[in-house]
Amino acid sequence: RMHPHSFQQLANLIQSHHVFSSQGNKPQACIEFQLAVFLCQLGSSTGSLFEV
C-alpha cells in the first residue's frame, strides 16, 4: 500500500515527463490514473510489467 500523500508527491514528480503529454488527437488519461494502473500492476503477484 501507498500513502495518498506519497502517491500525489510521486505523481507531481513525474507529471512533466514527455511520455505523459499527448502527441495525437486523443488525450491521454490523467497522470494519477496512469500511475495507479502501473503501481497496481507492479504490485500484482500474477502479472509482469511486460503485460501492461
The 8 nearest C-alpha neighbors of each residue, nearest first, counted from 0:
[[1, 2, 42, 3, 39, 38, 6, 5],
 [0, 2, 3, 6, 5, 4, 38, 7],
 [1, 3, 5, 4, 6, 0, 7, 8],
 [4, 2, 6, 5, 7, 1, 8, 0],
 [3, 5, 7, 6, 2, 8, 1, 9],
 [6, 4, 8, 2, 3, 7, 9, 1],
 [5, 7, 3, 9, 4, 8, 10, 2],
 [8, 6, 10, 4, 9, 5, 11, 3],
 [9, 7, 5, 11, 10, 6, 4, 12],
 [8, 10, 12, 6, 11, 7, 5, 13],
 [11, 9, 7, 12, 13, 8, 14, 31],
 [10, 12, 8, 9, 14, 13, 7, 15],
 [13, 11, 9, 10, 14, 8, 15, 7],
 [12, 14, 10, 15, 11, 16, 9, 30],
 [15, 13, 11, 16, 10, 12, 30, 19],
 [14, 16, 13, 17, 19, 12, 11, 20],
 [17, 15, 14, 18, 13, 19, 20, 12],
 [16, 18, 19, 20, 15, 14, 21, 13],
 [19, 17, 16, 20, 21, 15, 14, 22],
 [18, 20, 17, 16, 21, 14, 30, 15],
 [21, 19, 17, 18, 22, 27, 16, 15],
 [20, 22, 26, 27, 23, 19, 25, 24],
 [23, 21, 20, 24, 25, 26, 27, 18],
 [24, 22, 25, 21, 26, 27, 20, 19],
 [23, 25, 26, 22, 21, 27, 20, 28],
 [24, 26, 23, 27, 21, 22, 28, 20],
 [27, 25, 21, 24, 28, 23, 22, 20],
 [28, 26, 21, 29, 25, 20, 19, 30],
 [27, 29, 32, 30, 33, 26, 31, 19],
 [28, 30, 32, 31, 27, 33, 19, 34],
 [29, 31, 33, 32, 34, 14, 28, 10],
 [32, 30, 34, 29, 33, 35, 10, 7],
 [31, 33, 35, 34, 30, 29, 36, 28],
 [34, 32, 30, 36, 35, 31, 37, 29],
 [33, 35, 37, 31, 32, 36, 30, 38],
 [34, 36, 32, 38, 37, 33, 39, 31],
 [37, 35, 39, 33, 34, 38, 40, 32],
 [38, 36, 34, 40, 35, 39, 41, 33],
 [39, 37, 41, 35, 40, 36, 34, 42],
 [38, 40, 36, 42, 41, 37, 35, 43],
 [41, 39, 43, 37, 38, 42, 36, 46],
 [40, 42, 38, 39, 43, 37, 48, 47],
 [43, 41, 39, 40, 38, 44, 37, 46],
 [44, 42, 40, 45, 41, 46, 39, 47],
 [43, 45, 46, 42, 47, 41, 40, 39],
 [46, 44, 43, 47, 40, 42, 41, 48],
 [47, 45, 43, 44, 40, 50, 48, 41],
 [46, 48, 49, 50, 45, 40, 41, 51],
 [49, 47, 50, 51, 41, 40, 46, 37],
 [48, 50, 47, 51, 46, 40, 41, 37],
 [51, 49, 48, 47, 46, 40, 45, 41],
 [50, 48, 49, 40, 47, 37, 46, 36]]
